[in-house]
Amino acid sequence: MTELENFKLLGVALAIGLLIGLERGWRARDRVEGMRVAGLRTYGLIGLLGGLSGILAQQGNAFLVGFVFLGLTSVLLIAYSKSLDKFEDFSITSIIASLITFTLGALTVFGHITLASATAVVITSLLSFKPLLHGWVKKLEQHELNATLELLLISVVILPILPNQGYGPWEVFNPYHIWGMVVLIAGISYLGYFAIKIGGNQHGPVLTGALGGLMSSTAVTLNLSKLSAQYLNMENVLAAGILTACATMFARTLLLTWIMNPALFQALFTALLIMTVFTYLVAFLFWKTARGFKTDEDIKLTNPFQLGMALKFAAFLVVIILLSKVLKDYFGDMGAYFLAATSGLADVDPIIISMSKMSKDGMDVDVAAKAILIAVSVNSGIKGVFSGVIGGRALGFRVGGTLAGAVVSGLLITYKINGF
């Protein structure tokens, strides 16, 4: 390695130290000179020390880097213990950041320039996000922490070890595929839960609908319909929130089919796009007539993730897939359509997953697309009924009429274009 190359590598190591030191120095900027364990210059020197140690190790003993690392650790611990007498700061973040800076400096001279530089940016960003991250931790509730750990459990721990092969009649039970769909649905609902918690209903029912539709458009419909009795003459803005959630459900259906079966996605694209755009447009018109409505009451959605619910969903999904096979074999296409209509009374996700899988295993794509459209139509009709029964005739007319118009428009235009 030439001297010029060494200069370049040491320059990168120095830059990495200065970058991390910039954030650390800014954080301790209020302390007088000499009262900081390490600042901008010190971090720069630590990065440079790592680079120099790496160069010397390449020319001599590779263990030299380890010895220097241990020496640096000792110096930092002594300085940290002295600072405790003055500031009573028990955080070891700066010590860890210093050791990482040294390590990244050494990495640069071993040829990992991109890795070291990218890591330095990530580390600096993580350090600067302290107020935001601590704020999230303070707001995090016990059941939300449990939900996060359970979601990681089913996705990172359980999913990879499941066998990827079919079992049972028609080999419909593929543990890996079934559980993968559970993870997918749980992940979308999880994101929707935290989106609505972060956004909050203080921004109005429309934002509640947009975020809550990722989790459960039915839950949003029920909650906003209940508010109609408390907030009279607010049917327009409440309808806007419900319709936004329903439109998000249409878009979510497209997303699921795009992930699972691109051919089915293409067959459904026109109809669901029309339903999505139509519903969003009417929701926007309702919102325009009643902007500014807010409520301090929380829109209560279910727990972001429950392991018991995941197991029930997996069992329900297996039943739907098995029934789809049975009804298709004994009753042809009508069996699949009947099952789709029945499933749509409760939820559209299982039938979407079932039809996506079956259309990849030999079912005609048009049949699968029709089944999903039937489920979506029935589910939309149910939400129209809920809004009318719970929220009153005015709200029901707005929601039900809009959803009926969206579904009919989507189906008619798709029939003229695709012929089904």
C-alpha positions as CSV (number, residue, x, y, z in Angstrom):
1,M,0.0,0.0,0.0
2,T,1.5,3.4,-1.1
3,E,1.9,6.4,1.2
4,L,-0.7,8.3,-0.8
5,E,-3.3,5.5,-0.2
6,N,-2.5,5.5,3.5
7,F,-3.0,9.3,3.6
8,K,-6.5,8.8,2.0
9,L,-7.4,6.1,4.4
10,L,-6.3,8.1,7.4
11,G,-8.3,11.0,6.1
12,V,-11.4,8.9,6.0
13,A,-10.7,7.6,9.6
14,L,-10.3,11.2,10.8
15,A,-13.5,12.3,9.0
16,I,-15.4,9.5,10.7
17,G,-14.1,10.6,14.1
18,L,-15.0,14.2,13.4
19,L,-18.5,13.3,12.3
20,I,-19.3,11.4,15.5
21,G,-17.4,14.0,17.5
22,L,-19.5,16.7,16.0
23,E,-22.7,15.2,17.5
24,R,-21.1,14.4,20.8
25,G,-19.5,17.8,21.1
26,W,-22.8,19.5,20.3
27,R,-24.6,17.5,22.9
28,A,-22.1,18.6,25.6
29,R,-21.6,22.2,24.2
30,D,-22.8,23.8,27.4
31,R,-20.0,22.3,29.5
32,V,-16.9,24.5,30.0
33,E,-13.7,23.7,28.2
34,G,-11.9,20.7,29.8
35,M,-15.1,19.4,31.5
36,R,-15.9,16.9,28.7
37,V,-14.5,13.4,28.5
38,A,-14.3,13.7,24.7
39,G,-15.3,16.4,22.2
40,L,-14.9,17.1,18.5
41,R,-11.1,17.0,18.5
42,T,-10.8,14.0,20.7
43,Y,-13.2,11.9,18.6
44,G,-11.2,12.9,15.5
45,L,-8.0,11.8,17.2
46,I,-9.6,8.5,18.3
47,G,-10.7,7.8,14.7
48,L,-7.2,8.6,13.5
49,L,-5.7,6.4,16.2
50,G,-7.8,3.5,14.9
51,G,-6.5,4.1,11.4
52,L,-2.8,4.3,12.5
53,S,-3.2,1.1,14.6
54,G,-4.6,-0.6,11.5
55,I,-1.6,0.5,9.4
56,L,0.9,-0.7,12.0
57,A,-1.0,-4.0,12.4
58,Q,-0.7,-4.7,8.7
59,Q,3.0,-4.1,8.8
60,G,3.6,-6.0,12.1
61,N,1.4,-8.0,14.5
62,A,-2.4,-8.0,13.9
63,F,-2.9,-8.2,17.7
64,L,-1.6,-4.6,17.9
65,V,-5.1,-3.2,17.2
66,G,-6.5,-5.2,20.1
67,F,-3.8,-3.9,22.5
68,V,-4.4,-0.3,21.5
69,F,-8.2,-0.9,21.9
70,L,-7.7,-2.2,25.4
71,G,-5.4,0.8,26.2
72,L,-8.0,3.3,24.9
73,T,-10.7,1.5,26.9
74,S,-8.7,1.9,30.1
75,V,-8.1,5.6,29.5
76,L,-11.8,6.2,28.8
77,L,-12.9,4.4,31.9
78,I,-10.5,6.4,34.1
79,A,-11.7,9.7,32.6
80,Y,-15.3,8.6,33.0
81,S,-14.8,7.7,36.6
82,K,-13.2,11.1,37.3
83,S,-16.2,12.8,35.6
84,L,-18.7,11.1,37.8
85,D,-17.4,13.1,40.8
86,K,-18.4,16.3,39.0
87,F,-21.5,15.5,36.9
88,E,-23.1,12.3,38.2
89,D,-23.7,11.3,34.7
90,F,-24.1,7.5,34.6
91,S,-24.5,7.2,30.8
92,I,-21.8,5.3,29.0
93,T,-23.0,6.3,25.6
94,S,-19.9,8.4,24.9
95,I,-17.6,5.6,25.9
96,I,-19.2,3.2,23.5
97,A,-19.3,5.8,20.8
98,S,-15.5,6.4,21.3
99,L,-14.7,2.7,21.1
100,I,-16.9,2.4,17.9
101,T,-15.0,5.4,16.4
102,F,-11.7,3.7,17.0
103,T,-13.0,0.4,15.5
104,L,-14.4,2.2,12.4
105,G,-11.1,4.0,12.0
106,A,-9.3,0.7,12.0
107,L,-11.8,-0.8,9.5
108,T,-11.0,1.9,6.9
109,V,-7.4,0.8,6.5
110,F,-8.5,-2.9,6.2
111,G,-10.4,-2.0,3.0
112,H,-13.9,-1.5,4.5
113,I,-14.2,2.2,3.7
114,T,-17.9,2.1,2.6
115,L,-19.0,0.0,5.6
116,A,-17.1,2.2,8.0
117,S,-18.4,5.4,6.5
118,A,-22.0,4.2,6.4
119,T,-21.8,2.9,9.9
120,A,-20.5,6.2,11.1
121,V,-23.5,8.0,9.6
122,V,-25.9,5.6,11.2
123,I,-24.2,5.8,14.6
124,T,-24.3,9.7,14.4
125,S,-27.9,9.7,13.4
126,L,-28.8,7.3,16.2
127,L,-27.0,9.5,18.8
128,S,-28.8,12.6,17.5
129,F,-32.2,11.0,17.8
130,K,-31.9,10.6,21.5
131,P,-34.8,12.9,22.5
132,L,-37.1,11.3,19.8
133,L,-36.2,7.7,20.8
134,H,-36.6,8.5,24.6
135,G,-39.9,10.1,23.9
136,W,-41.1,7.0,22.1
137,V,-40.0,4.8,24.9
138,K,-41.9,6.9,27.5
139,K,-45.1,6.8,25.4
140,L,-44.8,3.0,24.7
141,E,-47.3,1.0,26.7
142,Q,-46.8,-2.5,28.1
143,H,-49.1,-4.2,25.6
144,E,-47.5,-2.4,22.7
145,L,-44.0,-3.6,23.8
146,N,-45.4,-7.1,24.1
147,A,-47.0,-6.8,20.7
148,T,-43.6,-5.7,19.2
149,L,-41.8,-8.7,20.8
150,E,-44.5,-11.1,19.7
151,L,-44.4,-9.8,16.1
152,L,-40.6,-10.3,16.1
153,L,-41.1,-13.8,17.6
154,I,-43.4,-15.0,14.8
155,S,-41.4,-13.4,12.0
156,V,-37.8,-13.7,13.0
157,V,-37.9,-16.8,15.2
158,I,-40.8,-19.0,14.1
159,L,-41.2,-18.3,10.4
160,P,-37.6,-19.4,9.3
161,I,-37.8,-22.8,11.0
162,L,-41.2,-23.8,9.6
163,P,-41.2,-26.5,6.8
164,N,-41.9,-25.2,3.3
165,Q,-44.0,-28.0,1.9
166,G,-47.7,-29.0,1.7
167,Y,-49.5,-31.4,4.0
168,G,-53.0,-32.8,4.3
169,P,-55.8,-33.0,1.7
170,W,-54.7,-31.3,-1.6
171,E,-51.6,-30.3,0.3
172,V,-53.3,-27.1,1.3
173,F,-51.5,-26.9,4.7
174,N,-48.1,-25.4,4.0
175,P,-46.8,-24.2,7.4
176,Y,-44.3,-21.7,5.9
177,H,-46.8,-20.1,3.5
178,I,-49.6,-20.0,6.0
179,W,-47.5,-18.4,8.7
180,G,-45.9,-16.0,6.2
181,M,-49.4,-14.7,5.5
182,V,-50.0,-14.3,9.2
183,V,-46.8,-12.3,9.5
184,L,-47.8,-10.1,6.5
185,I,-51.3,-9.3,7.8
186,A,-50.0,-8.8,11.4
187,G,-47.2,-6.5,10.1
188,I,-49.7,-4.3,8.1
189,S,-52.0,-4.0,11.1
190,Y,-49.1,-3.3,13.4
191,L,-47.9,-0.4,11.2
192,G,-51.5,0.9,11.0
193,Y,-51.9,0.8,14.8
194,F,-48.8,2.9,15.4
195,A,-49.6,5.2,12.5
196,I,-52.9,6.1,14.0
197,K,-51.4,6.4,17.5
198,I,-48.6,8.8,16.2
199,G,-51.0,10.7,14.0
200,G,-53.8,10.7,16.5
201,N,-57.4,11.7,16.0
202,Q,-56.5,15.3,17.0
203,H,-55.9,15.8,13.3
204,G,-59.5,14.7,12.5
205,P,-61.4,11.7,11.4
206,V,-60.0,11.8,7.9
207,L,-56.5,11.1,9.1
208,T,-57.9,8.5,11.4
209,G,-59.5,6.8,8.4
210,A,-56.4,6.9,6.3
211,L,-54.2,5.4,9.0
212,G,-56.8,3.1,10.6
213,G,-57.7,1.6,7.2
214,L,-54.3,-0.1,7.2
215,M,-55.4,-1.9,10.3
216,S,-59.1,-2.4,10.2
217,S,-61.6,-0.3,8.1
218,T,-64.4,-2.0,10.0
219,A,-63.1,-0.8,13.3
220,V,-62.8,2.7,12.0
221,T,-66.4,2.5,10.7
222,L,-67.7,1.4,14.0
223,N,-65.9,4.0,16.1
224,L,-66.7,6.9,13.9
225,S,-70.3,5.9,13.5
226,K,-70.6,5.9,17.3
227,L,-69.4,9.5,17.3
228,S,-72.3,10.6,15.1
229,A,-74.7,10.4,18.1
230,Q,-72.4,12.7,20.1
231,Y,-71.5,15.3,17.4
232,L,-74.7,16.2,15.6
233,N,-74.7,17.6,12.1
234,M,-71.2,16.3,11.6
235,E,-72.2,13.5,9.2
236,N,-70.0,14.9,6.4
237,V,-66.7,14.8,8.2
238,L,-67.5,11.4,9.8
239,A,-68.5,10.0,6.5
240,A,-65.2,11.4,5.1
241,G,-63.3,9.5,7.8
242,I,-65.1,6.2,7.2
243,L,-64.8,6.4,3.4
244,T,-61.1,7.2,3.7
245,A,-60.7,4.0,5.7
246,C,-62.7,2.0,3.1
247,A,-60.7,3.4,0.2
248,T,-57.5,2.5,2.1
249,M,-59.0,-1.1,2.4
250,F,-59.4,-1.2,-1.4
251,A,-55.8,0.0,-1.8
252,R,-54.6,-2.5,0.8
253,T,-56.3,-5.3,-1.2
254,L,-54.3,-4.3,-4.3
255,L,-51.1,-4.2,-2.2
256,L,-51.7,-7.8,-0.9
257,T,-52.4,-9.2,-4.4
258,W,-49.4,-7.4,-5.8
259,I,-47.2,-9.0,-3.2
260,M,-48.7,-12.4,-3.5
261,N,-49.7,-12.8,-7.1
262,P,-48.9,-10.2,-9.8
263,A,-51.2,-11.9,-12.3
264,L,-54.1,-11.6,-10.0
265,F,-53.1,-8.0,-9.2
266,Q,-53.4,-7.1,-12.9
267,A,-56.8,-8.7,-13.1
268,L,-58.1,-6.7,-10.1
269,F,-56.2,-3.5,-10.8
270,T,-58.8,-1.7,-12.9
271,A,-61.8,-2.4,-10.6
272,L,-60.0,-1.8,-7.3
273,L,-58.3,1.4,-8.6
274,I,-61.7,2.8,-9.6
275,M,-63.2,1.9,-6.2
276,T,-60.2,3.5,-4.5
277,V,-60.2,6.7,-6.4
278,F,-64.0,7.0,-6.4
279,T,-64.2,6.6,-2.6
280,Y,-61.2,8.9,-1.9
281,L,-62.7,11.5,-4.1
282,V,-66.1,11.5,-2.4
283,A,-64.4,11.4,1.0
284,F,-62.5,14.5,0.0
285,L,-65.7,16.3,-1.1
286,F,-67.3,15.5,2.2
287,W,-64.2,16.7,4.1
288,K,-64.2,20.0,2.1
289,T,-67.6,20.8,3.4
290,A,-66.8,20.3,7.0
291,R,-63.1,21.0,7.6
292,G,-61.9,21.8,11.1
293,F,-63.8,19.1,13.0
294,K,-61.7,17.6,15.8
295,T,-62.5,15.5,18.9
296,D,-60.4,14.9,22.0
297,E,-61.8,11.3,22.3
298,D,-59.5,8.5,21.2
299,I,-60.5,6.4,18.3
300,K,-60.0,3.0,19.9
301,L,-58.5,0.3,17.8
302,T,-57.5,-3.2,18.9
303,N,-54.1,-4.2,20.3
304,P,-51.4,-3.9,17.5
305,F,-50.7,-7.6,17.7
306,Q,-51.9,-10.5,19.8
307,L,-50.4,-14.0,19.5
308,G,-53.7,-15.6,20.2
309,M,-55.3,-13.7,17.4
310,A,-52.5,-14.7,15.0
311,L,-53.1,-18.3,15.8
312,K,-56.9,-17.9,15.3
313,F,-56.2,-16.1,12.0
314,A,-53.9,-18.9,10.9
315,A,-56.5,-21.5,11.7
316,F,-59.2,-19.5,9.9
317,L,-57.0,-19.1,6.9
318,V,-56.4,-22.9,6.7
319,V,-60.1,-23.5,6.9
320,I,-60.8,-20.9,4.2
321,I,-58.1,-22.4,1.9
322,L,-59.5,-25.9,2.5
323,L,-63.1,-24.9,1.9
324,S,-62.0,-23.1,-1.2
325,K,-60.6,-26.4,-2.6
326,V,-63.6,-28.5,-1.5
327,L,-66.2,-26.1,-2.8
328,K,-64.3,-25.5,-6.0
329,D,-64.1,-29.3,-6.7
330,Y,-67.7,-30.1,-5.8
331,F,-69.5,-26.9,-6.9
332,G,-67.1,-25.4,-9.4
333,D,-66.8,-21.6,-9.6
334,M,-70.0,-21.0,-7.7
335,G,-68.5,-22.7,-4.6
336,A,-65.6,-20.2,-4.6
337,Y,-68.0,-17.3,-5.1
338,F,-70.3,-18.5,-2.2
339,L,-67.3,-18.8,0.1
340,A,-66.1,-15.4,-0.9
341,A,-69.4,-13.8,-0.1
342,T,-69.6,-15.6,3.3
343,S,-66.0,-14.6,4.2
344,G,-66.6,-11.0,3.2
345,L,-69.2,-10.7,6.0
346,A,-66.3,-10.8,8.5
347,D,-63.0,-10.0,6.8
348,V,-61.5,-9.8,3.3
349,D,-57.9,-10.8,4.1
350,P,-58.4,-14.6,4.4
351,I,-60.2,-14.8,1.0
352,I,-57.6,-12.5,-0.6
353,I,-54.8,-14.8,0.6
354,S,-56.7,-18.0,-0.3
355,M,-57.6,-16.9,-3.8
356,S,-54.1,-15.5,-4.4
357,K,-52.6,-18.9,-3.5
358,M,-55.1,-21.0,-5.4
359,S,-54.7,-18.9,-8.6
360,K,-51.0,-19.6,-8.4
361,D,-51.7,-23.3,-8.0
362,G,-54.0,-23.7,-11.0
363,M,-57.3,-21.8,-10.4
364,D,-58.3,-19.6,-13.2
365,V,-57.2,-16.0,-12.4
366,D,-60.6,-14.6,-13.5
367,V,-62.4,-16.8,-11.0
368,A,-60.1,-15.8,-8.2
369,A,-60.5,-12.1,-9.1
370,K,-64.3,-12.4,-9.2
371,A,-64.2,-14.1,-5.8
372,I,-62.1,-11.3,-4.3
373,L,-64.4,-8.6,-5.8
374,I,-67.4,-10.4,-4.3
375,A,-65.8,-10.4,-0.9
376,V,-64.8,-6.8,-1.1
377,S,-68.4,-5.8,-2.3
378,V,-70.0,-7.7,0.5
379,N,-67.6,-6.2,3.1
380,S,-68.4,-2.8,1.8
381,G,-72.1,-3.4,2.0
382,I,-71.7,-4.5,5.6
383,K,-69.9,-1.3,6.5
384,G,-72.6,0.7,4.9
385,V,-75.2,-1.1,7.0
386,F,-73.1,-0.5,10.2
387,S,-72.8,3.2,9.5
388,G,-76.5,3.5,9.0
389,V,-77.6,1.4,12.0
390,I,-75.1,2.9,14.4
391,G,-74.6,6.4,13.1
392,G,-78.0,7.2,11.8
393,R,-79.7,7.5,8.4
394,A,-77.8,10.5,7.2
395,L,-74.4,8.9,7.8
396,G,-75.6,5.6,6.4
397,F,-76.8,7.3,3.3
398,R,-73.5,9.0,2.7
399,V,-71.3,6.0,3.4
400,G,-73.5,3.3,2.0
401,G,-74.4,5.3,-1.1
402,T,-70.8,6.1,-1.8
403,L,-69.6,2.6,-1.4
404,A,-72.4,1.2,-3.6
405,G,-71.4,3.8,-6.3
406,A,-67.7,2.8,-6.0
407,V,-68.3,-0.9,-6.2
408,V,-70.9,-0.7,-9.0
409,S,-68.6,1.7,-11.0
410,G,-65.6,-0.5,-10.6
411,L,-67.4,-3.7,-11.5
412,L,-69.2,-2.2,-14.5
413,I,-66.1,-0.6,-16.0
414,T,-64.1,-3.7,-15.4
415,Y,-66.8,-5.8,-17.1
416,K,-66.7,-3.6,-20.2
417,I,-62.9,-3.6,-20.4
418,N,-62.2,-7.2,-19.4
419,G,-65.5,-8.9,-20.0
420,F,-65.9,-10.5,-16.6
